[in-house]
Amino acid sequence: GLHTQDTFNHSGTERLRAAFLACDPGHAHDIALFEVGDDAAGPQKTQVGLNHVAWRMASLDDLAEIYRRLNDQGVAVRVADHTVSIGVYFSDPDGNGLEVYYELPRSQWHQERPFSGGGAKGRFPGPWDEALRQATPALTNV
């Protein structure tokens, strides 16, 4: 079954609530669910509906290899450091969101609830270092 790994409440300009669920308690999450209001507009890109599908890499080196291949092919990518994982985001030819990521073993997590804030970034050196330096800080939990 699914285990609740973390919950998230963010109150900024909009209220955002989410739950992160995992089949394996050693993973940060397999499914992330975000609450939408009754007045949600319906399916829109990056809004209500499927945001992206992700594949976990066995090692940071495997992720670096995929990152290099995507860049060599001219695929537009975005990189996000989630403190316990690093994700490389891109779109398939139909515009569907995809992610490949590497996650630290749970024994190396900075805290039990990784999406609750805090935690040091920068634990994933690789070919994406410049992309991370240039990235605008954003709320990215999926």
Rosetta constraint file for C-alpha pairs under 8 A:
AtomPair CA 1 CA 23 HARMONIC 5.84 0.50
AtomPair CA 2 CA 21 HARMONIC 5.88 0.50
AtomPair CA 2 CA 22 HARMONIC 5.28 0.50
AtomPair CA 2 CA 23 HARMONIC 4.65 0.50
AtomPair CA 2 CA 24 HARMONIC 7.84 0.50
AtomPair CA 3 CA 21 HARMONIC 5.45 0.50
AtomPair CA 3 CA 22 HARMONIC 5.34 0.50
AtomPair CA 3 CA 23 HARMONIC 6.20 0.50
AtomPair CA 3 CA 24 HARMONIC 7.78 0.50
AtomPair CA 3 CA 25 HARMONIC 6.87 0.50
AtomPair CA 4 CA 19 HARMONIC 7.03 0.50
AtomPair CA 4 CA 20 HARMONIC 6.03 0.50
AtomPair CA 4 CA 21 HARMONIC 4.64 0.50
AtomPair CA 4 CA 22 HARMONIC 6.62 0.50
AtomPair CA 5 CA 19 HARMONIC 7.77 0.50
AtomPair CA 5 CA 20 HARMONIC 5.57 0.50
AtomPair CA 5 CA 21 HARMONIC 5.48 0.50
AtomPair CA 5 CA 22 HARMONIC 6.48 0.50
AtomPair CA 5 CA 25 HARMONIC 7.32 0.50
AtomPair CA 5 CA 28 HARMONIC 6.50 0.50
AtomPair CA 5 CA 29 HARMONIC 6.66 0.50
AtomPair CA 5 CA 113 HARMONIC 6.72 0.50
AtomPair CA 6 CA 19 HARMONIC 6.05 0.50
AtomPair CA 6 CA 20 HARMONIC 5.25 0.50
AtomPair CA 6 CA 21 HARMONIC 7.32 0.50
AtomPair CA 6 CA 113 HARMONIC 5.30 0.50
AtomPair CA 6 CA 114 HARMONIC 7.22 0.50
AtomPair CA 6 CA 115 HARMONIC 6.48 0.50
AtomPair CA 6 CA 116 HARMONIC 7.25 0.50
AtomPair CA 7 CA 17 HARMONIC 7.46 0.50
AtomPair CA 7 CA 18 HARMONIC 5.66 0.50
AtomPair CA 7 CA 19 HARMONIC 4.44 0.50
AtomPair CA 7 CA 20 HARMONIC 6.10 0.50
AtomPair CA 7 CA 113 HARMONIC 7.95 0.50
AtomPair CA 7 CA 115 HARMONIC 7.23 0.50
AtomPair CA 7 CA 116 HARMONIC 7.09 0.50
AtomPair CA 8 CA 16 HARMONIC 7.64 0.50
AtomPair CA 8 CA 17 HARMONIC 5.43 0.50
AtomPair CA 8 CA 18 HARMONIC 5.00 0.50
AtomPair CA 8 CA 19 HARMONIC 6.32 0.50
AtomPair CA 8 CA 115 HARMONIC 6.55 0.50
AtomPair CA 8 CA 116 HARMONIC 5.92 0.50
AtomPair CA 9 CA 15 HARMONIC 7.35 0.50
AtomPair CA 9 CA 16 HARMONIC 5.76 0.50
AtomPair CA 9 CA 17 HARMONIC 4.62 0.50
AtomPair CA 9 CA 18 HARMONIC 6.73 0.50
AtomPair CA 10 CA 14 HARMONIC 7.84 0.50
AtomPair CA 10 CA 15 HARMONIC 5.75 0.50
AtomPair CA 10 CA 16 HARMONIC 5.04 0.50
AtomPair CA 10 CA 17 HARMONIC 6.45 0.50
AtomPair CA 11 CA 15 HARMONIC 4.60 0.50
AtomPair CA 11 CA 16 HARMONIC 6.44 0.50
AtomPair CA 16 CA 34 HARMONIC 7.38 0.50
AtomPair CA 16 CA 35 HARMONIC 6.86 0.50
AtomPair CA 17 CA 34 HARMONIC 5.90 0.50
AtomPair CA 17 CA 35 HARMONIC 5.52 0.50
AtomPair CA 18 CA 32 HARMONIC 6.91 0.50
AtomPair CA 18 CA 33 HARMONIC 5.44 0.50
AtomPair CA 18 CA 34 HARMONIC 4.28 0.50
AtomPair CA 18 CA 35 HARMONIC 6.01 0.50
AtomPair CA 19 CA 32 HARMONIC 5.83 0.50
AtomPair CA 19 CA 33 HARMONIC 5.32 0.50
AtomPair CA 19 CA 34 HARMONIC 6.67 0.50
AtomPair CA 20 CA 28 HARMONIC 7.54 0.50
AtomPair CA 20 CA 29 HARMONIC 5.42 0.50
AtomPair CA 20 CA 30 HARMONIC 7.43 0.50
AtomPair CA 20 CA 31 HARMONIC 5.96 0.50
AtomPair CA 20 CA 32 HARMONIC 4.52 0.50
AtomPair CA 20 CA 33 HARMONIC 6.48 0.50
AtomPair CA 21 CA 28 HARMONIC 7.86 0.50
AtomPair CA 21 CA 29 HARMONIC 5.07 0.50
AtomPair CA 21 CA 30 HARMONIC 5.88 0.50
AtomPair CA 21 CA 31 HARMONIC 5.22 0.50
AtomPair CA 21 CA 32 HARMONIC 6.25 0.50
AtomPair CA 22 CA 27 HARMONIC 6.32 0.50
AtomPair CA 22 CA 28 HARMONIC 6.81 0.50
AtomPair CA 22 CA 29 HARMONIC 4.46 0.50
AtomPair CA 22 CA 30 HARMONIC 4.67 0.50
AtomPair CA 22 CA 31 HARMONIC 6.46 0.50
AtomPair CA 23 CA 27 HARMONIC 7.88 0.50
AtomPair CA 23 CA 29 HARMONIC 7.83 0.50
AtomPair CA 23 CA 30 HARMONIC 6.73 0.50
AtomPair CA 26 CA 105 HARMONIC 7.26 0.50
AtomPair CA 26 CA 106 HARMONIC 5.64 0.50
AtomPair CA 27 CA 103 HARMONIC 7.81 0.50
AtomPair CA 27 CA 105 HARMONIC 7.95 0.50
AtomPair CA 27 CA 106 HARMONIC 7.05 0.50
AtomPair CA 28 CA 84 HARMONIC 7.84 0.50
AtomPair CA 28 CA 103 HARMONIC 7.89 0.50
AtomPair CA 28 CA 106 HARMONIC 7.97 0.50
AtomPair CA 28 CA 114 HARMONIC 7.22 0.50
AtomPair CA 32 CA 142 HARMONIC 6.47 0.50
AtomPair CA 36 CA 40 HARMONIC 6.12 0.50
AtomPair CA 36 CA 48 HARMONIC 7.36 0.50
AtomPair CA 40 CA 48 HARMONIC 7.37 0.50
AtomPair CA 41 CA 48 HARMONIC 7.67 0.50
AtomPair CA 42 CA 47 HARMONIC 7.91 0.50
AtomPair CA 42 CA 48 HARMONIC 5.69 0.50
AtomPair CA 42 CA 49 HARMONIC 7.74 0.50
AtomPair CA 43 CA 47 HARMONIC 6.50 0.50
AtomPair CA 43 CA 48 HARMONIC 4.77 0.50
AtomPair CA 43 CA 49 HARMONIC 5.41 0.50
AtomPair CA 44 CA 48 HARMONIC 5.93 0.50
AtomPair CA 44 CA 49 HARMONIC 7.21 0.50
AtomPair CA 45 CA 49 HARMONIC 7.98 0.50
AtomPair CA 45 CA 51 HARMONIC 7.53 0.50
AtomPair CA 46 CA 50 HARMONIC 7.66 0.50
AtomPair CA 46 CA 51 HARMONIC 5.42 0.50
AtomPair CA 47 CA 51 HARMONIC 7.15 0.50
AtomPair CA 51 CA 96 HARMONIC 7.91 0.50
AtomPair CA 51 CA 97 HARMONIC 6.17 0.50
AtomPair CA 52 CA 96 HARMONIC 6.68 0.50
AtomPair CA 52 CA 97 HARMONIC 4.20 0.50
AtomPair CA 52 CA 98 HARMONIC 5.13 0.50
AtomPair CA 52 CA 99 HARMONIC 6.87 0.50
AtomPair CA 53 CA 97 HARMONIC 6.48 0.50
AtomPair CA 53 CA 98 HARMONIC 5.07 0.50
AtomPair CA 53 CA 99 HARMONIC 6.18 0.50
AtomPair CA 54 CA 98 HARMONIC 5.79 0.50
AtomPair CA 54 CA 99 HARMONIC 4.39 0.50
AtomPair CA 54 CA 100 HARMONIC 5.53 0.50
AtomPair CA 54 CA 101 HARMONIC 7.22 0.50
AtomPair CA 55 CA 99 HARMONIC 6.28 0.50
AtomPair CA 55 CA 100 HARMONIC 4.84 0.50
AtomPair CA 55 CA 101 HARMONIC 6.36 0.50
AtomPair CA 56 CA 100 HARMONIC 5.90 0.50
AtomPair CA 56 CA 101 HARMONIC 5.06 0.50
AtomPair CA 56 CA 102 HARMONIC 5.73 0.50
AtomPair CA 56 CA 103 HARMONIC 7.39 0.50
AtomPair CA 57 CA 62 HARMONIC 6.15 0.50
AtomPair CA 57 CA 63 HARMONIC 6.00 0.50
AtomPair CA 57 CA 100 HARMONIC 6.71 0.50
AtomPair CA 57 CA 101 HARMONIC 5.76 0.50
AtomPair CA 57 CA 102 HARMONIC 5.16 0.50
AtomPair CA 57 CA 103 HARMONIC 7.92 0.50
AtomPair CA 58 CA 62 HARMONIC 6.67 0.50
AtomPair CA 58 CA 102 HARMONIC 6.88 0.50
AtomPair CA 59 CA 63 HARMONIC 6.57 0.50
AtomPair CA 59 CA 102 HARMONIC 6.29 0.50
AtomPair CA 60 CA 64 HARMONIC 6.19 0.50
AtomPair CA 60 CA 102 HARMONIC 5.83 0.50
AtomPair CA 60 CA 124 HARMONIC 7.62 0.50
AtomPair CA 61 CA 65 HARMONIC 6.24 0.50
AtomPair CA 62 CA 66 HARMONIC 6.46 0.50
AtomPair CA 63 CA 67 HARMONIC 6.13 0.50
AtomPair CA 63 CA 100 HARMONIC 6.94 0.50
AtomPair CA 63 CA 101 HARMONIC 6.43 0.50
AtomPair CA 63 CA 102 HARMONIC 6.51 0.50
AtomPair CA 64 CA 68 HARMONIC 6.17 0.50
AtomPair CA 64 CA 126 HARMONIC 6.45 0.50
AtomPair CA 64 CA 127 HARMONIC 6.47 0.50
AtomPair CA 64 CA 128 HARMONIC 7.97 0.50
AtomPair CA 65 CA 69 HARMONIC 6.25 0.50
AtomPair CA 66 CA 70 HARMONIC 6.15 0.50
AtomPair CA 67 CA 71 HARMONIC 6.25 0.50
AtomPair CA 67 CA 88 HARMONIC 7.07 0.50
AtomPair CA 67 CA 127 HARMONIC 7.65 0.50
AtomPair CA 67 CA 128 HARMONIC 7.74 0.50
AtomPair CA 68 CA 72 HARMONIC 6.00 0.50
AtomPair CA 68 CA 127 HARMONIC 7.44 0.50
AtomPair CA 69 CA 73 HARMONIC 6.22 0.50
AtomPair CA 70 CA 74 HARMONIC 6.36 0.50
AtomPair CA 70 CA 75 HARMONIC 5.23 0.50
AtomPair CA 70 CA 76 HARMONIC 7.76 0.50
AtomPair CA 70 CA 77 HARMONIC 7.62 0.50
AtomPair CA 71 CA 75 HARMONIC 5.64 0.50
AtomPair CA 71 CA 76 HARMONIC 7.32 0.50
AtomPair CA 71 CA 77 HARMONIC 7.67 0.50
AtomPair CA 75 CA 90 HARMONIC 7.34 0.50
AtomPair CA 76 CA 90 HARMONIC 6.26 0.50
AtomPair CA 76 CA 91 HARMONIC 7.90 0.50
AtomPair CA 77 CA 88 HARMONIC 6.49 0.50
AtomPair CA 77 CA 89 HARMONIC 5.48 0.50
AtomPair CA 77 CA 90 HARMONIC 4.81 0.50
AtomPair CA 78 CA 88 HARMONIC 5.81 0.50
AtomPair CA 78 CA 89 HARMONIC 5.05 0.50
AtomPair CA 78 CA 90 HARMONIC 6.54 0.50
AtomPair CA 78 CA 131 HARMONIC 7.61 0.50
AtomPair CA 79 CA 86 HARMONIC 7.22 0.50
AtomPair CA 79 CA 87 HARMONIC 5.66 0.50
AtomPair CA 79 CA 88 HARMONIC 4.61 0.50
AtomPair CA 79 CA 89 HARMONIC 6.15 0.50
AtomPair CA 79 CA 128 HARMONIC 7.07 0.50
AtomPair CA 79 CA 131 HARMONIC 6.73 0.50
AtomPair CA 79 CA 132 HARMONIC 6.34 0.50
AtomPair CA 79 CA 135 HARMONIC 7.84 0.50
AtomPair CA 80 CA 86 HARMONIC 5.73 0.50
AtomPair CA 80 CA 87 HARMONIC 5.27 0.50
AtomPair CA 80 CA 88 HARMONIC 6.67 0.50
AtomPair CA 80 CA 89 HARMONIC 7.95 0.50
AtomPair CA 80 CA 132 HARMONIC 6.98 0.50
AtomPair CA 80 CA 140 HARMONIC 7.48 0.50
AtomPair CA 81 CA 85 HARMONIC 6.26 0.50
AtomPair CA 81 CA 86 HARMONIC 4.53 0.50
AtomPair CA 81 CA 87 HARMONIC 6.57 0.50
AtomPair CA 81 CA 121 HARMONIC 6.37 0.50
AtomPair CA 81 CA 122 HARMONIC 7.26 0.50
AtomPair CA 81 CA 124 HARMONIC 7.85 0.50
AtomPair CA 81 CA 132 HARMONIC 7.65 0.50
AtomPair CA 82 CA 86 HARMONIC 5.74 0.50
AtomPair CA 82 CA 87 HARMONIC 7.61 0.50
AtomPair CA 82 CA 121 HARMONIC 7.22 0.50
AtomPair CA 82 CA 140 HARMONIC 7.71 0.50
AtomPair CA 82 CA 141 HARMONIC 7.20 0.50
AtomPair CA 83 CA 110 HARMONIC 7.99 0.50
AtomPair CA 83 CA 114 HARMONIC 7.40 0.50
AtomPair CA 83 CA 119 HARMONIC 6.01 0.50
AtomPair CA 83 CA 120 HARMONIC 5.99 0.50
AtomPair CA 83 CA 121 HARMONIC 4.92 0.50
AtomPair CA 83 CA 122 HARMONIC 7.49 0.50
AtomPair CA 83 CA 123 HARMONIC 7.25 0.50
AtomPair CA 84 CA 103 HARMONIC 5.82 0.50
AtomPair CA 84 CA 104 HARMONIC 5.58 0.50
AtomPair CA 84 CA 109 HARMONIC 5.83 0.50
AtomPair CA 84 CA 110 HARMONIC 7.54 0.50
AtomPair CA 84 CA 114 HARMONIC 6.72 0.50
AtomPair CA 85 CA 101 HARMONIC 6.76 0.50
AtomPair CA 85 CA 102 HARMONIC 5.50 0.50
AtomPair CA 85 CA 103 HARMONIC 4.06 0.50
AtomPair CA 85 CA 104 HARMONIC 6.04 0.50
AtomPair CA 86 CA 101 HARMONIC 5.53 0.50
AtomPair CA 86 CA 102 HARMONIC 5.65 0.50
AtomPair CA 86 CA 103 HARMONIC 6.64 0.50
AtomPair CA 86 CA 124 HARMONIC 6.94 0.50
AtomPair CA 87 CA 99 HARMONIC 6.24 0.50
AtomPair CA 87 CA 100 HARMONIC 5.80 0.50
AtomPair CA 87 CA 101 HARMONIC 4.21 0.50
AtomPair CA 87 CA 102 HARMONIC 6.74 0.50
AtomPair CA 88 CA 99 HARMONIC 5.43 0.50
AtomPair CA 88 CA 100 HARMONIC 5.36 0.50
AtomPair CA 88 CA 101 HARMONIC 6.07 0.50
AtomPair CA 89 CA 97 HARMONIC 7.14 0.50
AtomPair CA 89 CA 98 HARMONIC 5.72 0.50
AtomPair CA 89 CA 99 HARMONIC 4.43 0.50
AtomPair CA 89 CA 100 HARMONIC 6.76 0.50
AtomPair CA 90 CA 97 HARMONIC 6.02 0.50
AtomPair CA 90 CA 98 HARMONIC 5.37 0.50
AtomPair CA 90 CA 99 HARMONIC 6.38 0.50
AtomPair CA 91 CA 95 HARMONIC 5.11 0.50
AtomPair CA 91 CA 96 HARMONIC 5.27 0.50
AtomPair CA 91 CA 97 HARMONIC 4.62 0.50
AtomPair CA 91 CA 98 HARMONIC 5.54 0.50
AtomPair CA 92 CA 96 HARMONIC 5.39 0.50
AtomPair CA 92 CA 97 HARMONIC 6.68 0.50
AtomPair CA 92 CA 98 HARMONIC 6.87 0.50
AtomPair CA 104 CA 108 HARMONIC 6.19 0.50
AtomPair CA 104 CA 109 HARMONIC 6.81 0.50
AtomPair CA 105 CA 109 HARMONIC 7.08 0.50
AtomPair CA 109 CA 114 HARMONIC 7.42 0.50
AtomPair CA 110 CA 114 HARMONIC 7.41 0.50
AtomPair CA 110 CA 119 HARMONIC 5.86 0.50
AtomPair CA 110 CA 120 HARMONIC 7.69 0.50
AtomPair CA 111 CA 119 HARMONIC 7.42 0.50
AtomPair CA 114 CA 118 HARMONIC 7.96 0.50
AtomPair CA 114 CA 119 HARMONIC 7.66 0.50
AtomPair CA 115 CA 141 HARMONIC 6.83 0.50
AtomPair CA 125 CA 129 HARMONIC 6.39 0.50
AtomPair CA 128 CA 132 HARMONIC 6.23 0.50
AtomPair CA 129 CA 133 HARMONIC 6.32 0.50
AtomPair CA 130 CA 134 HARMONIC 6.28 0.50
AtomPair CA 131 CA 135 HARMONIC 6.08 0.50
